[in-house]
C-alpha cells in the first residue's frame, strides 16, 4: 500500500467528506425541528460542528479498513444518525418525507457548490491540482451521498420517503423491513446491484443536471 498516496487521498477528500456528512445530518435535524420535532435540537445535533456527527466506527474506522482491504476499490461509511421522533411531527406521514429528503437535498446543493468552485478555479487558470482535485472530490462525494441515501429501502432516506408516499398498509409493510434494511442494503452493495442499477445511473443524471445548471456560468466565464 502506498502510504504517500493514501495521505494525499485523505487530504483531498477530508474537507468534502466532513462538509457532506455534517450538513446532511444537520439538515435532517433542522427539517425535523421545522416540522415540530425538537429532539435533534435538544441533543445539540443541529450544528455544523462535524464532531457532533462523526461516528468513530462508521466515519473513520470502516472507510480506512475497507480502503486497505480492497486497495481503494470499495469504500463505505456513515455518520451518526440524527435522532428524529416522527411521532412529534405535526403530520408524521407527510412531514417524514421532507425530513428524510432534507439530507440528500443538502448533498445535491453542495455538489452544485463544489462544481461552481471547480468551474471558477479553472476559469482563473489555477494550476494547483490539489484544489482542483478537492473540488472534483466534493462533487463526487456529495453525489454519491445524494444517490445512495435515496435508495428506496429503510433505514435509508429513500426508504423513509417511500414510506411517507405509500398508502398506510404498504407503508407499514415496508417499515417492518427497517431492522434488517442496513444488512440488506450492504448485501446489495457488495453484490454490485446498488452500484450498477442505482448509483451509476442516478449519479449520471446528477452530473448531467449540474452540467446543465452551470451552463450559463461556464458561458459567462469563457
C-alpha positions as CSV (number, residue, x, y, z in Angstrom):
1,X,0.0,0.0,0.0
2,X,1.4,3.4,-1.0
3,X,1.2,5.4,2.3
4,X,2.0,8.7,0.5
5,X,-0.9,8.1,-1.9
6,X,-3.2,7.4,1.0
7,X,-2.2,10.6,2.8
8,X,-2.8,12.6,-0.4
9,X,-6.2,11.0,-0.9
10,X,-7.2,11.6,2.7
11,X,-6.1,15.3,2.4
12,X,-8.1,15.8,-0.8
13,X,-11.3,14.1,0.5
14,X,-11.3,15.1,4.2
15,X,-12.9,18.5,3.8
16,X,-15.6,17.5,1.3
17,X,-16.5,14.4,3.3
18,X,-16.7,16.4,6.6
19,X,-18.9,19.1,5.0
20,X,-21.0,16.4,3.2
21,X,-21.9,14.4,6.4
22,X,-22.2,17.4,8.7
23,X,-24.6,19.4,6.5
24,X,-26.5,16.2,5.6
25,X,-27.2,15.4,9.3
26,X,-27.8,19.0,10.4
27,X,-30.3,19.3,7.5
28,X,-32.3,16.4,8.9
29,X,-32.4,17.9,12.3
30,X,-33.3,21.4,11.0
31,X,-36.2,19.9,8.9
32,X,-37.4,17.9,11.9
33,X,-37.5,21.0,14.1
34,X,-39.3,23.0,11.4
35,X,-42.0,20.3,11.3
36,X,-42.4,20.0,15.0
37,X,-39.8,17.6,16.5
38,X,-37.2,19.3,18.7
39,X,-35.3,16.0,19.6
40,X,-32.2,16.8,17.4
41,X,-32.2,20.4,18.6
42,X,-32.3,19.4,22.3
43,X,-29.4,17.0,21.7
44,X,-27.3,19.6,20.0
45,X,-27.3,17.9,16.7
46,X,-28.5,20.9,14.6
47,X,-24.9,22.1,14.2
48,X,-22.2,22.4,11.6
49,X,-19.7,21.1,14.2
50,X,-18.5,17.8,12.5
51,X,-17.5,16.2,15.8
52,X,-21.2,16.0,16.8
53,X,-22.0,13.9,13.7
54,X,-18.9,11.7,13.4
55,X,-19.3,8.0,14.2
56,X,-15.9,6.6,15.2
57,X,-16.7,3.3,13.5
58,X,-18.7,4.3,10.5
59,X,-17.0,7.6,9.7
60,X,-13.3,6.7,10.4
61,X,-12.5,3.0,11.1
62,X,-14.7,1.4,8.5
63,X,-13.7,3.5,5.5
64,X,-10.0,3.1,6.4
65,X,-10.3,-0.6,6.9
66,X,-12.1,-1.0,3.5
67,X,-9.5,1.2,1.8
68,X,-6.7,-1.0,2.9
69,X,-8.6,-4.3,2.5
70,X,-9.7,-3.5,-1.1
71,X,-6.7,-1.3,-2.2
72,X,-9.2,1.6,-2.5
73,X,-11.6,-0.3,-4.8
74,X,-14.5,-0.2,-2.4
75,X,-15.3,2.4,0.3
76,X,-18.3,2.8,2.5
77,X,-19.0,4.8,5.7
78,X,-21.8,6.5,7.6
79,X,-22.3,9.3,10.1
80,X,-24.1,9.2,13.4
81,X,-27.8,9.4,12.5
82,X,-29.7,12.5,13.8
83,X,-32.4,11.4,16.2
84,X,-35.9,12.1,14.9
85,X,-39.1,11.3,16.7
86,X,-41.5,11.0,13.9
87,X,-44.5,10.9,16.3
88,X,-43.7,14.5,17.3
89,X,-44.1,15.8,13.7
90,X,-47.2,17.8,13.1
91,X,-48.2,15.4,10.3
92,X,-45.9,12.4,10.7
93,X,-46.6,10.6,7.5
94,X,-46.3,13.7,5.3
95,X,-43.6,15.5,7.2
96,X,-41.3,12.5,7.4
97,X,-40.9,12.8,3.6
98,X,-39.5,16.3,4.0
99,X,-37.3,15.4,6.9
100,X,-35.8,12.4,5.0
101,X,-35.4,14.5,1.8
102,X,-33.6,17.3,3.5
103,X,-30.3,15.3,3.8
104,X,-29.9,14.2,0.2
105,X,-31.1,17.6,-1.0
106,X,-28.4,19.3,1.0
107,X,-25.8,17.0,-0.6
108,X,-27.0,17.9,-4.1
109,X,-26.8,21.6,-3.3
110,X,-23.3,21.0,-2.0
111,X,-22.4,19.2,-5.2
112,X,-23.5,22.2,-7.2
113,X,-21.4,24.5,-4.9
114,X,-18.2,22.4,-5.4
115,X,-18.9,22.3,-9.2
116,X,-19.2,26.1,-9.2
117,X,-15.9,26.3,-7.3
118,X,-14.2,24.0,-9.8
119,X,-15.6,26.0,-12.8
120,X,-14.3,29.3,-11.3
121,X,-10.9,27.9,-10.4
122,X,-10.4,26.5,-14.0
123,X,-11.6,29.9,-15.4
124,X,-9.0,31.6,-13.2
125,X,-6.3,29.4,-14.7
126,X,-5.4,27.8,-11.4
127,X,-2.6,25.3,-11.9
128,X,-2.6,23.8,-8.4
129,X,-4.0,20.3,-8.8
130,X,-4.8,19.8,-5.1
131,X,-7.6,22.4,-5.0
132,X,-9.0,21.2,-8.4
133,X,-9.0,17.6,-7.2
134,X,-10.7,18.7,-3.9
135,X,-13.4,20.5,-5.8
136,X,-14.0,17.4,-8.0
137,X,-13.9,15.2,-4.9
138,X,-16.6,17.5,-3.4
139,X,-18.9,16.9,-6.4
140,X,-18.3,13.1,-6.3
141,X,-18.7,12.6,-2.6
142,X,-21.9,14.6,-2.4
143,X,-23.4,12.9,-5.5
144,X,-22.6,9.5,-4.0
145,X,-24.3,10.5,-0.7
146,X,-27.3,12.0,-2.6
147,X,-27.8,9.0,-4.8
148,X,-27.1,6.3,-2.2
149,X,-29.3,7.8,0.5
150,X,-32.2,8.0,-2.0
151,X,-32.1,4.2,-2.4
152,X,-35.8,3.2,-1.6
153,X,-35.3,0.9,1.4
154,X,-35.4,1.9,5.2
155,X,-33.5,3.0,7.1
156,X,-32.0,5.0,4.2
157,X,-33.7,8.3,3.4
158,X,-35.2,7.0,0.2
159,X,-36.9,4.3,2.2
160,X,-38.4,6.8,4.6
161,X,-39.6,8.9,1.7
162,X,-41.2,5.9,0.1
163,X,-42.9,5.0,3.4
164,X,-44.3,8.5,3.5
165,X,-45.6,8.3,0.0
166,X,-47.2,4.8,0.1
167,X,-50.7,4.0,1.4
168,X,-50.8,3.0,5.1
169,X,-50.9,-0.7,4.5
170,X,-48.0,-0.8,2.1
171,X,-46.1,1.8,4.2
172,X,-46.4,-0.4,7.4
173,X,-45.2,-3.5,5.5
174,X,-42.1,-1.6,4.2
175,X,-41.4,-0.2,7.7
176,X,-41.1,-3.7,9.0
177,X,-38.0,-4.2,6.9
178,X,-36.1,-1.4,8.7
179,X,-34.4,-3.5,11.4
180,X,-32.8,-5.6,8.6
181,X,-32.6,-2.8,6.0
182,X,-29.0,-1.9,6.6
183,X,-27.8,-5.5,6.1
184,X,-30.0,-6.0,3.0
185,X,-28.5,-2.8,1.5
186,X,-25.0,-3.9,2.4
187,X,-25.6,-7.2,0.7
188,X,-26.9,-5.5,-2.4
189,X,-23.9,-3.1,-2.4
190,X,-21.4,-6.0,-2.1
191,X,-23.2,-7.9,-4.9
192,X,-22.8,-4.8,-7.1
193,X,-26.5,-4.4,-7.6
194,X,-26.8,-1.0,-5.9
195,X,-23.8,0.4,-7.8
196,X,-24.8,-0.9,-11.2
197,X,-28.5,-0.4,-11.2
198,X,-28.9,2.6,-8.8
199,X,-25.8,4.6,-8.0
200,X,-24.3,4.9,-11.5
201,X,-27.5,5.8,-13.4
202,X,-28.6,8.3,-10.7
203,X,-25.1,9.9,-10.4
204,X,-25.0,10.1,-14.2
205,X,-28.3,12.1,-14.1
206,X,-26.8,14.2,-11.3
207,X,-23.7,15.1,-13.3
208,X,-25.9,15.9,-16.3
209,X,-28.2,18.1,-14.3
210,X,-25.3,20.0,-12.7
211,X,-23.6,20.5,-16.1
212,X,-26.9,21.9,-17.4
213,X,-27.3,24.2,-14.4
214,X,-23.8,25.5,-14.7
215,X,-24.0,26.2,-18.5
216,X,-24.7,29.9,-18.1
217,X,-21.8,30.3,-15.6
218,X,-19.5,28.4,-17.9
219,X,-20.5,30.5,-20.9
220,X,-20.0,33.7,-18.8
221,X,-16.5,32.8,-17.6
222,X,-15.4,31.7,-21.1
